[in-house]
Amino acid sequence: MKNVFIAGGGLAGLVSACLLARNGVSVTLAERKSYPFHRVCGEYISNETLPFLQSNNLLPDLPLPQINQFQLTSVNGKAAELTLDMGGFGISRYTLDYFLYQQAVSAGARILLNTEVEAITFDGGSFTITIPNQNLKAGVVLGAFGKRSRLDVKLKRDFIKARSPYAGIKYHIRTDHPAHRISLHNFKDGYCGISQVDGNKQALCYLTHRNNLKQFGNIAEMEKAVLYKNPFLKSIFENADFLYTKPEVINEISFERKSPVTNHILMMGDSAGMITPLCGNGMAMAIHSAKVASELVLAFWQQHISRTQLENEYTRAWNKLFAQRLWAGRQIQKLFGAEWTSNLAVNLVSHVKPVASWLVKQTHGNAF
Ligand SMILES: Cc1cc2nc3c(=O)[nH]c(=O)nc-3n(C[C@H](O)[C@H](O)[C@H](O)COP(=O)(O)OP(=O)(O)OC[C@H]3O[C@@H](n4cnc5c(N)ncnc54)[C@H](O)[C@@H]3O)c2cc1C
């Protein structure tokens, strides 16, 4: 059966839908929501993705802010700056995912919107996919259902058994933040990123331990009591225009290890492993893993490699490209969210720039 089913339509799912459909593969993708929609994401994409996105026409023709300056502030508001070697650009997921969805449709992919995948089973060399009121069949399934999904429970994946203490909260704001800068402001048990995106606005997105929310009962009270202790954040919250009536919120964000192949499904993006958001590299990893998985799926049919070879080769490539970055991200996150360690990180960025640049590099890949 030379057809591919993709579970989930974020960056990983949409990019692979475009690549495979453009190469003549019959593709069906199911996404539980409907485009365009906002997501909890800082919306800073590493420039390592640019050659691939540009050469495959996977970026909308819009003026996009180029970001090459990094500002870090500690819990008590000490600040340092670093020039980024690779840098990145800003684009809202509302804009980017909608554009990629349109590209996938025009390439011939069948996209099922408002459709939650309920189960995926593998038997006798092919997959059965359960969506509401229907079973579908496919020769290959790509998992692109993000950081946490009911499908993880169905597939009995180990990481889903443990609760995760992190929540993510995101706004679009308008403030006088310089377009070439990404800022990362620490607060107690969390950190908040701000950078420019398309449409002359900024994404403000933070990760917090759920104890902060529990202690203060609601988001607004927590922001005043905890985030405002960092003078940079206080000033932004008090002076910026907030463009949503309420923020986007997600809970239970896990950075635990996952497997890049589960039940013969090739997992891409956050479904294979989520890098800590401070690295600003999750989107690049989602896009890159979609490229690698799609190329191997084409080889599976065109060069007749076996399913075992497909799975082994994908696991090998995934580990080589991403495993070290995920580990580095988990270690660096330990410096964030506490007064003395965040001051230590600021001192490092201020006084030992080569080491700080080296650390940033550990969480990024090469241009592809
Ligand atoms: C607070 C925070 C800030 C971040 N900031 C940045 C940043 O600045 N830069 C960066 O590069 N990365 C950042 N990231 C990480 C980045 O958002 C992710 O790595 C990236 O979105 C992963 O893409 P994906 O395609 O794997 O998953 P997603 O984009 O999450 O897409 C998964 C899709 O699957 C769908 N889905 C789930 N279950 C089902 C189902 N059963 N059936 C059908 N559809 C389903 C969901 O609706 C969703 O649309 C941040 C993450 C967080 C939490």
The ligand as an SDF file (V2000), in Angstrom:
LIG
                    3D

 53 58  0  0  0  0  0  0  0  0999 V2000
    6.3600   27.5320   25.9820 C   0  0  0  0  0  0  0  0  0  0  0  0
    6.9680   27.0480   24.6820 C   0  0  0  0  0  0  0  0  0  0  0  0
    7.7070   27.9140   23.8900 C   0  0  0  0  0  0  0  0  0  0  0  0
    8.3070   27.4580   22.7090 C   0  0  0  0  0  0  0  0  0  0  0  0
    9.0430   28.3270   21.9410 N   0  0  0  0  0  0  0  0  0  0  0  0
    9.6710   27.8790   20.8380 C   0  0  0  0  0  0  0  0  0  0  0  0
   10.4610   28.7630   20.0300 C   0  0  0  0  0  0  0  0  0  0  0  0
   10.5190   29.9830   20.2430 O   0  0  0  0  0  0  0  0  0  0  0  0
   11.1310   28.2250   18.9690 N   0  0  0  0  0  0  0  0  0  0  0  0
   11.0690   26.9050   18.6530 C   0  0  0  0  0  0  0  0  0  0  0  0
   11.7200   26.4820   17.6810 O   0  0  0  0  0  0  0  0  0  0  0  0
   10.2920   26.0500   19.3710 N   0  0  0  0  0  0  0  0  0  0  0  0
    9.6080   26.5120   20.4380 C   0  0  0  0  0  0  0  0  0  0  0  0
    8.8060   25.6550   21.1500 N   0  0  0  0  0  0  0  0  0  0  0  0
    8.6880   24.2550   20.7200 C   0  0  0  0  0  0  0  0  0  0  0  0
    7.7980   24.1340   19.4670 C   0  0  0  0  0  0  0  0  0  0  0  0
    6.5660   24.7730   19.6840 O   0  0  0  0  0  0  0  0  0  0  0  0
    7.5640   22.6670   19.1470 C   0  0  0  0  0  0  0  0  0  0  0  0
    8.7880   21.9710   19.2130 O   0  0  0  0  0  0  0  0  0  0  0  0
    6.9490   22.4760   17.7570 C   0  0  0  0  0  0  0  0  0  0  0  0
    5.6910   23.0910   17.7090 O   0  0  0  0  0  0  0  0  0  0  0  0
    6.8060   20.9960   17.4500 C   0  0  0  0  0  0  0  0  0  0  0  0
    6.0730   20.8210   16.2580 O   0  0  0  0  0  0  0  0  0  0  0  0
    5.2430   19.4690   16.0520 P   0  0  0  0  0  0  0  0  0  0  0  0
    4.7740   19.4730   14.6450 O   0  0  0  0  0  0  0  0  0  0  0  0
    6.0420   18.3130   16.5290 O   0  0  0  0  0  0  0  0  0  0  0  0
    4.0240   19.5630   17.0750 O   0  0  0  0  0  0  0  0  0  0  0  0
    2.8480   20.6190   17.1560 P   0  0  0  0  0  0  0  0  0  0  0  0
    3.1830   21.8590   16.4550 O   0  0  0  0  0  0  0  0  0  0  0  0
    2.4610   20.6810   18.6080 O   0  0  0  0  0  0  0  0  0  0  0  0
    1.6610   19.9180   16.3510 O   0  0  0  0  0  0  0  0  0  0  0  0
    1.0270   18.7470   16.7880 C   0  0  0  0  0  0  0  0  0  0  0  0
   -0.3740   18.7330   16.1880 C   0  0  0  0  0  0  0  0  0  0  0  0
   -0.9890   17.4610   16.4010 O   0  0  0  0  0  0  0  0  0  0  0  0
   -2.3640   17.6730   16.6660 C   0  0  0  0  0  0  0  0  0  0  0  0
   -2.8400   16.4730   17.3710 N   0  0  0  0  0  0  0  0  0  0  0  0
   -2.4900   16.0220   18.6100 C   0  0  0  0  0  0  0  0  0  0  0  0
   -3.1110   14.8520   18.8660 N   0  0  0  0  0  0  0  0  0  0  0  0
   -3.8690   14.5690   17.7800 C   0  0  0  0  0  0  0  0  0  0  0  0
   -4.7260   13.4860   17.4280 C   0  0  0  0  0  0  0  0  0  0  0  0
   -4.9230   12.4630   18.2840 N   0  0  0  0  0  0  0  0  0  0  0  0
   -5.3480   13.5050   16.2340 N   0  0  0  0  0  0  0  0  0  0  0  0
   -5.1470   14.5560   15.3650 C   0  0  0  0  0  0  0  0  0  0  0  0
   -4.3450   15.6020   15.6300 N   0  0  0  0  0  0  0  0  0  0  0  0
   -3.7040   15.6000   16.8190 C   0  0  0  0  0  0  0  0  0  0  0  0
   -2.4060   18.9450   17.4950 C   0  0  0  0  0  0  0  0  0  0  0  0
   -3.6660   19.5750   17.4350 O   0  0  0  0  0  0  0  0  0  0  0  0
   -1.2950   19.7670   16.8060 C   0  0  0  0  0  0  0  0  0  0  0  0
   -1.8310   20.5910   15.7960 O   0  0  0  0  0  0  0  0  0  0  0  0
    8.1540   26.0950   22.3220 C   0  0  0  0  0  0  0  0  0  0  0  0
    7.3670   25.2320   23.0900 C   0  0  0  0  0  0  0  0  0  0  0  0
    6.7720   25.6970   24.2580 C   0  0  0  0  0  0  0  0  0  0  0  0
    5.9310   24.7420   25.0810 C   0  0  0  0  0  0  0  0  0  0  0  0
  1  2  1  0
  2  3  1  0
  2 52  2  0
  3  4  2  0
  4  5  1  0
  4 50  1  0
  5  6  2  0
  6  7  1  0
  6 13  1  0
  7  8  2  0
  7  9  1  0
  9 10  1  0
 10 11  2  0
 10 12  1  0
 12 13  2  0
 13 14  1  0
 14 15  1  0
 14 50  1  0
 15 16  1  0
 16 17  1  0
 16 18  1  0
 18 19  1  0
 18 20  1  0
 20 21  1  0
 20 22  1  0
 22 23  1  0
 23 24  1  0
 24 25  2  0
 24 26  1  0
 24 27  1  0
 27 28  1  0
 28 29  2  0
 28 30  1  0
 28 31  1  0
 31 32  1  0
 32 33  1  0
 33 34  1  0
 33 48  1  0
 34 35  1  0
 35 36  1  0
 35 46  1  0
 36 37  1  0
 36 45  1  0
 37 38  2  0
 38 39  1  0
 39 40  1  0
 39 45  2  0
 40 41  1  0
 40 42  2  0
 42 43  1  0
 43 44  2  0
 44 45  1  0
 46 47  1  0
 46 48  1  0
 48 49  1  0
 50 51  2  0
 51 52  1  0
 52 53  1  0
M  END
$$$$
